Amino acid sequence: MDGYSKIAKLFRERENVVPLKIEVATVIADFPDIKLMLDNNKIVLDKDELLFSSAVLKDHQREYVSKYDGRLSDQRTIIFKDYNIKLNDEVLVLPLYDNQKYFVLDKVVKL
């Protein structure tokens, strides 16, 4: 294969890259054996195919500073004792580059 053919091949491969996009999924089985179904194509993902943000998991700790009359009064840590996502919740998921694992970003909240 000559140099021009190699360059043309590289350009063709580059044009066919599918961009990653955030998707919505629904929780169809609860923890500890959680399963999600992608809303756009009904593919079911089990826990071995999922990675989670700590904010959606049990025992997540979050620090906050409370204010009183415009002044800082104290700093505390909240520990969430239950899971942030439950059965039938919608979550945002981001497929990793190979679409073999999905990263669960956060819970979807509708106003």
C-alpha positions as CSV (number, residue, x, y, z in Angstrom):
1,M,0.0,0.0,0.0
2,D,1.5,3.3,-1.0
3,G,1.5,6.5,1.2
4,Y,-1.5,8.0,-0.5
5,S,-3.6,4.9,0.1
6,K,-2.5,4.8,3.8
7,I,-3.5,8.5,4.3
8,A,-6.9,7.9,2.5
9,K,-7.5,4.9,4.7
10,L,-6.8,6.9,7.9
11,F,-9.2,9.7,6.8
12,R,-11.9,7.1,6.1
13,E,-11.5,5.5,9.5
14,R,-11.6,9.0,11.1
15,E,-14.9,9.9,9.3
16,N,-16.7,6.8,10.7
17,V,-16.1,7.5,14.3
18,V,-19.4,7.6,16.2
19,P,-19.5,10.4,18.8
20,L,-20.3,9.5,22.4
21,K,-23.6,10.9,23.7
22,I,-25.4,11.0,27.0
23,E,-28.4,8.8,27.1
24,V,-31.4,8.3,29.4
25,A,-32.0,4.9,31.0
26,T,-34.6,3.6,33.4
27,V,-33.9,1.6,36.5
28,I,-35.7,-1.8,36.0
29,A,-34.1,-3.7,38.9
30,D,-33.0,-2.2,42.2
31,F,-29.7,-2.6,44.1
32,P,-27.7,-4.8,44.7
33,D,-28.4,-6.4,41.3
34,I,-29.3,-3.2,39.5
35,K,-30.3,-3.2,35.9
36,L,-31.0,-0.3,33.5
37,M,-32.8,-0.2,30.2
38,L,-31.7,2.4,27.7
39,D,-34.8,4.4,26.7
40,N,-33.8,4.9,23.0
41,N,-33.3,1.2,22.1
42,K,-34.5,-0.9,25.0
43,I,-31.1,-2.6,25.6
44,V,-30.8,-3.9,29.2
45,L,-27.5,-3.2,31.1
46,D,-26.7,-5.2,34.2
47,K,-24.4,-4.1,37.1
48,D,-21.3,-5.6,35.4
49,E,-21.7,-3.2,32.6
50,L,-22.2,-0.1,34.8
51,L,-19.9,2.3,36.6
52,F,-21.4,4.8,39.0
53,S,-20.8,8.3,40.2
54,S,-20.5,8.3,43.9
55,A,-23.4,10.8,44.2
56,V,-25.9,8.1,43.3
57,L,-24.6,5.4,45.7
58,K,-25.5,4.5,49.3
59,D,-23.3,6.1,52.0
60,H,-22.3,9.0,49.8
61,Q,-20.9,11.8,51.9
62,R,-21.4,15.5,51.0
63,E,-20.1,18.5,52.9
64,Y,-22.0,21.7,53.1
65,V,-21.6,25.1,54.8
66,S,-24.7,26.7,56.3
67,K,-25.1,30.5,56.4
68,Y,-27.0,32.5,59.0
69,D,-27.7,36.2,58.4
70,G,-25.2,36.2,55.7
71,R,-22.4,34.9,57.9
72,L,-21.0,31.4,57.9
73,S,-22.3,29.5,60.9
74,D,-20.9,26.0,60.5
75,Q,-19.7,23.3,58.2
76,R,-21.3,19.8,58.3
77,T,-21.1,16.5,56.5
78,I,-24.3,14.8,55.3
79,I,-24.2,11.0,54.8
80,F,-26.9,9.6,52.6
81,K,-27.9,6.2,54.0
82,D,-30.0,5.0,51.1
83,Y,-29.3,4.9,47.3
84,N,-30.0,8.1,45.4
85,I,-31.5,6.0,42.5
86,K,-34.4,3.5,42.9
87,L,-36.6,1.3,40.8
88,N,-38.3,3.2,37.9
89,D,-36.0,6.3,38.2
90,E,-34.5,7.7,35.1
91,V,-30.7,8.2,35.0
92,L,-28.2,9.8,32.7
93,V,-25.7,7.4,31.3
94,L,-22.6,7.9,29.1
95,P,-21.3,5.0,27.1
96,L,-17.5,4.5,27.3
97,Y,-15.6,4.5,24.0
98,D,-16.2,0.8,23.4
99,N,-19.9,0.8,24.3
100,Q,-19.2,-2.2,26.6
101,K,-19.6,-0.2,29.8
102,Y,-21.8,2.8,30.7
103,F,-21.0,5.4,33.3
104,V,-24.1,6.4,35.4
105,L,-23.8,10.1,35.9
106,D,-26.8,11.2,37.9
107,K,-30.6,10.9,38.5
108,V,-32.9,12.7,36.1
109,V,-35.3,15.1,37.9
110,K,-38.3,16.6,36.1
111,L,-39.8,19.9,37.2
